[in-house]
Amino acid sequence: MITEPQENTTIENPVAPAPSWMSTFVPRRGLGNGHVQTIVGNFLPRPPFLVPSAAEMVVVDPADNSRVLCHCSWQPQPVRASRLTVVLVHGLEGSSDSRYIRGIAARAWAAGCNVVRMNMRNCGGTDHLTPTLYNSSLSGDVHAVVTHFAAQHGLERVALVGYSMGGNLVIKLAGEWGSDAPLAAVAAVCPAIDLAAGSDALHLPANRVYEWHFLRGLMRRFRRKAQLFPHIYDARVGPVRSLREFDDKIVAPYCGFRDSDDYYFRAAGARVVHRIAVPTFILRALDDPFVRLVPETRDALIANPHIALLETDHGGHCAYLANDPGDDIHWAEATVMRYLLHTAGPNHGS
């Protein structure tokens, strides 16, 4: 059932909603515009990141020895297996050190959770760890990370949290796993699960600054891969003026897709949201400049009783800078953690 917005917040199909995790988002004064939220959220200073962590490589494809780098923060050995383990997946051109990843990692650690900050392939300075590029279809890499650490530490409960592109990966994996998912919960902030719509939105005049930012990073990374693996990549691809053109000229031919349309269709988490069978929280801002949700996908999310879809009028793209003091300004991180603790808790079920 669709409810009318109240005080900037609408929740669809809540899974046992409670005041302990759901609250109203009120943007900080002067930050009611989605573009302003997005830009300020990218550069706002944070407290020092003091969570103890250790780096570990995880093989995600034995065929070519592709590895990803994870930064892990483990609770003491006697309680480690019984504590909720939160696996965090960053967005496009982000890393395990992205501000939002470190922010929610600190909250999860303080709540008594184990934390795994996963880098996608090539991210976090790891281009040399795989001959492949990274793309939005690689939900299998998240699968490999979850199964690796679950087996290594005997983990009883795992939750996935993804932002933007990472949100697509965790939603896609939860749908692919369906009722067999070894997960306690999933959360996604501004997930890019309708890839074609989002790519085209990035090319709108009002969003070209974001597209140029992503393209600069992606092209720099592609040229670096061509230097590392010249027998695989040819950097002479000509001008690339849009994300869709990058996906047509580079992602599709090098990652096994016919073209960008084929890539967007096969990689989109939207195709499998109806199969999600674990508690899942999806947070999206209606003023997100470039992540789009088509009506058919929104209907599918609402129709799935396992999914809590929370839509807010404001928030920008993965920003959600609230009218709260101190570190509580980061409303999305606080809300996601309240949801996870309400749904799976760091201690219960052990």
Secondary structure as UniProt FT lines:
FT   TURN            7..8
FT   STRAND          9..12
FT   TURN            19..21
FT   TURN            29..30
FT   HELIX           34..43
FT   STRAND          54..61
FT   TURN            62..65
FT   STRAND          66..73
FT   HELIX           77..80
FT   TURN            81..82
FT   STRAND          85..89
FT   TURN            92..93
FT   TURN            96..97
FT   HELIX           99..110
FT   TURN            111..112
FT   STRAND          114..118
FT   TURN            123..125
FT   HELIX           127..129
FT   TURN            136..137
FT   HELIX           139..153
FT   STRAND          158..163
FT   HELIX           165..177
FT   HELIX           178..180
FT   STRAND          185..189
FT   HELIX           195..202
FT   HELIX           205..207
FT   HELIX           208..228
FT   TURN            230..232
FT   HELIX           243..246
FT   HELIX           247..251
FT   HELIX           252..255
FT   HELIX           260..267
FT   HELIX           269..275
FT   STRAND          280..285
FT   TURN            286..287
FT   HELIX           295..303
FT   TURN            305..306
FT   STRAND          307..312
FT   TURN            316..319
FT   STRAND          321..322
FT   HELIX           326..329
FT   HELIX           331..343
FT   TURN            348..349
//
